Amino acid sequence: MTTPPPDPTLVRFDGPWRHFDVRANGLRFHAVETERFVADRPLVLLLHGFGEFWWSWRHQLEALTDAGYRAVAVDLRGYGDSDKPPRGYDGWTLAGDTHALIRSLGHSSAALVGHADGGLVCWATATLHPSVVNRVAVLSSPHPRALKHGVLRNPEERTAFLAPFLHNQLPRLGERRLTRGNGAFIEDYFRERSGPSWQHTADFTEAVSRNRLAIQIPGVAHCSLEYRRWAFRSQFRTDGWRFMELMNHRLQIPVLAARGRDDEYILDSLMANSRQWAADMDYRTIPHTGHFAHQESPAEFNGMLLELLAR
């Protein structure tokens, strides 16, 4: 008997969370904040990375609420219990999603926090919609232009970064790779890119289990790969060249750029070189962590984030 695919509502876990829907940019987004939220506090919008969903920010939601902020984590377009349209995974549209989310949540501006693909959305939103972004924190997510330059000029970075993108370009094959074996790819992905200390914890086991289920939600595998397909293919098209031209602008707002010191996927040079596009950038590395430093060492990352927000 074939097991039915997971229902999207499975990501609406019980706990100290308030789950709600937000209409923005023509889509319905699933959003989460703590039950202790206060709507008129400064907004911090949390954007997850590839193959994940709002749960990746569980350690930040409560810490930010305790510190006096309204912290909201969303399932990005195509993920979790948010809508999954067949298109709209380009830099302009994703920045438009974030801009509209801030407005729909009832705020005129927000601090953006993003990991990996979510960090690229932060860079794009701050550049294309500067009036609604007052601060940015990115984790393992270099500026798009720094990323492009690094991949083109640094053989080590090209080897680390380009291979996963190439594997995912062929239709259907990438989706099968992500979902076969009940999402076994996600467990391999987390083990390959995280530090060893986290892998021996119950928190790691729970994160892997929840993300393996979430990647099997109908449409999620395809949509998550569309982010990467556009990022790769646009480099050879007019729309990608135009996007990179628009991104050649130096932000003047405070920016925190962080990276797990043991992250072999996003190298140190990429993060450091992002300073060319951020006049007020504080670059930090977090020891004994890999690609998921906000989950592997949440207390240290939260401290850095609160420093940024207090500036």
Secondary structure, DSSP 8 states (H G I E B T S, - for coil): -------GGGGS--SSEEEEEEEETTEEEEEEEETT--TTS-EEEEE--TT--GGGGHHHHHHHHHTT-EEEEE--TTSTTS---SS--SHHHHHHHHHHHHHHTT-S-EEEEEETHHHHHHHHHHHH-GGGEEEEEEES---HHHHHHHHHH-HHHHHHHHHHHHHT-STTHHHHHHHHHHHHHHHHHHHHHS-TTGGGSHHHHHHHHHHHHHHTSTTHHHHHHHHHHHHHHGGGSHHHHHHHHHT---EEEEEEEEEETT-SSS-HHHHHHGGGGEEEEEEEEETT--TTHHHHSHHHHHHHHHHHHH-
